[in-house]
Amino acid sequence: MRSLFIASVLAVSITPGASWAQAESLTVDQVVERYVAAIGGTENIKAIRNLVYSGGVYEEGDYTGEGSATMSLARPFFKLVGNQDEPGGYMEGYDGAA
């Protein structure tokens, strides 16, 4: 009798129509809204003044590159890109002045 009860509970709990098993349907806007809320809101995003990417994969259009390049960004206009660590490496910058 006990095994019949357990089998019945399992059968009901794994039924495709079980409400707990249905995924919540979200729009793209809702996903972005929840993400922004999870990282502290729009004001926290706007408060970021410096951002540094280093290494990894870089993609732009059809080009994909891997390596140890660095990109540094600082609000409002500063950008520095390059790789000083490789022989012949360079850093290229922009300060928003021109």
C-alpha positions in Angstrom: 0.0 0.0 0.0 2.8 2.4 0.9 4.6 1.8 -2.4 1.4 2.5 -4.3 1.0 5.8 -2.5 4.6 6.8 -3.2 4.2 5.8 -6.9 1.0 7.9 -7.1 2.7 11.0 -5.6 5.6 10.6 -8.0 3.3 10.2 -11.0 1.3 13.4 -10.1 4.5 15.4 -9.3 6.2 14.6 -12.7 3.0 15.1 -14.7 3.8 17.6 -17.5 0.9 19.8 -16.6 2.0 20.2 -12.9 2.0 23.9 -12.2 5.3 23.9 -10.3 7.0 22.4 -13.3 5.9 25.0 -15.7 8.5 27.7 -16.6 7.6 31.3 -16.1 7.2 33.0 -19.4 9.2 36.3 -19.5 9.7 39.0 -22.1 13.2 40.3 -22.9 12.2 43.6 -21.1 11.3 41.7 -17.9 14.6 39.7 -18.0 16.6 43.0 -18.4 14.5 44.7 -15.7 15.2 41.8 -13.2 18.9 41.8 -14.1 19.2 45.6 -13.5 17.4 45.2 -10.2 19.6 42.2 -9.2 22.8 44.3 -9.7 21.5 47.2 -7.7 19.5 49.3 -10.1 20.1 51.9 -12.7 21.7 54.4 -10.3 24.5 51.8 -9.5 25.1 51.2 -13.2 25.4 55.0 -13.8 27.8 55.3 -10.8 30.4 53.1 -12.5 33.3 55.4 -13.6 36.0 52.8 -14.5 35.9 49.5 -16.3 38.8 47.3 -17.4 38.7 44.3 -19.6 41.8 42.0 -19.8 42.5 38.9 -21.8 39.8 36.7 -23.2 38.2 36.8 -26.6 37.5 39.9 -28.6 34.9 40.0 -31.3 34.1 42.8 -33.7 32.2 42.1 -36.9 33.8 39.1 -38.6 37.0 39.4 -36.6 37.6 37.2 -33.5 40.9 37.4 -31.6 42.2 35.9 -28.4 45.1 37.2 -26.3 46.2 39.3 -23.4 45.1 42.8 -24.7 43.6 45.3 -22.3 40.8 47.8 -22.7 40.3 50.5 -20.0 37.3 52.8 -20.0 36.7 55.8 -17.8 33.7 58.1 -17.9 33.1 60.4 -19.5 35.4 59.9 -22.5 38.6 58.1 -21.8 39.5 54.9 -23.6 42.8 53.0 -23.6 43.3 49.9 -25.7 46.4 47.7 -26.5 48.9 45.3 -25.1 52.1 46.5 -23.5 53.2 43.0 -22.5 54.0 41.7 -25.9 57.1 42.6 -27.9 56.2 45.6 -30.1 53.1 46.0 -28.1 51.3 49.3 -27.9 48.7 51.3 -26.1 46.3 53.5 -28.0 44.2 56.1 -26.1 41.5 58.6 -26.6 40.5 61.4 -24.2 37.5 62.8 -26.0 39.3 66.0 -26.9 39.3 65.7 -30.7 
